């Protein structure tokens, strides 16, 4: 089983897979880096008290933004998070979210947050450089003023190509976990022209529907998807698929 999540975020998934008897190899396909222009993020952090809500859609956003505001959120600003992993990252700073989305995706956060924001209120979204527009668009449609700011970017680590070659040079690709669309794109990228042929060897384990959609766009045909975003659910999907003879 190959785990492609950033190494510092992979521990829980690796532990669960090994507990199920899997042999696990790490192939981190994302390196989190600061935004190309840090000034908008710094400005947003200095002006946080002017907002009614700040909404986080990833642990990376929490970890990039909170050190800039002194690791705290000024009252009366309220905090919303997209799901359990983001909530855990927030609690690591000693901050309890006021709202957690019932469904761990941008659309789920819109559904959960929109009833709690008054028309004309201001919402800050520190997010990835390649964040989908669904959250911002949904909140704007609900009548809020939304300010999006790039909190971090992601790149393919330079050493990955050699590591991947060693993992996949002999035999089929087999099981690989995918926890974001960008990771899917990076995985396809490392194979270059050989991707079209080798993707048929892949057994993909997807964290959720947005990641699954990217796998399908990349021509992957063998996919299992977690019933809900989370390490336990992802491992359960893999175990069930293996038990069914996938």
C-alpha positions, 0 to 999 in steps of 0.5 A: 500500500502506497500512501501519498499524503504529506509525510507529516500528515500521514502518521494516522493513516499509516498506523491504521493500514499497518494495523490491518496487516498492510505493508506500507510505503510512503510516497509524499506527493505534496510539499506545502509552501508559503504563497508566492506573495505573502502580503495579502495573507499577512494583511488579512491576519492583521485585519481579522477583527474586521470579519464576522467569521473565518472559515478553514477548509484544511489543516494546512490553512490553519497551520499557515494562518494562526501563527500570523494572528498570535495563535488565537482568534479575537472575539467576536470573530467566529470560526468554521471548519470543514471537517474533523481533521481541520478541527483537530488542527485548530484544537492543537492551537487551543481553539474550539471551532464554533461550527463544523460542517456536517459533510466534510467538503466545501459544499457541506460547509456552505450548507452548514454555515450559510444559515448562521451568517447574516446578510452583509456579514464578512467571511474570511477564507484563508485557503490553498492557491488552487482551492475550488470556488464552491465555498466562496460562491456558495457563501456569496449566494447567501448574501455574505461578503467573502474575502479569499486569501492564499494561505499556502501553495503546494508543489511536487517534492523534487525527490519524488520521481526517483522514489516513485521509479524505485517503487514502481519499476517492477511489478504493477502499481497496486494500491495507492491512497489519494487524499486530494485532487492535487495529489492525483494530478501529481501522481499522474505527472510522475509517470509522464508519457507512461501514465496512459498505459500504467494507470490500468495497474492502479487500485486507487483508494479515494478520500472522497467524491472530489478526489474521486472525480479527479481520478476519473478525469485522469482515466483511472477505472478501479477506485474505492471511495471512503464512505466519509472523509477520514482515515478510518473510513478510507482504511475500511473501504480498502479492507472491504474491497480486498475482502470482496476480492478486488 
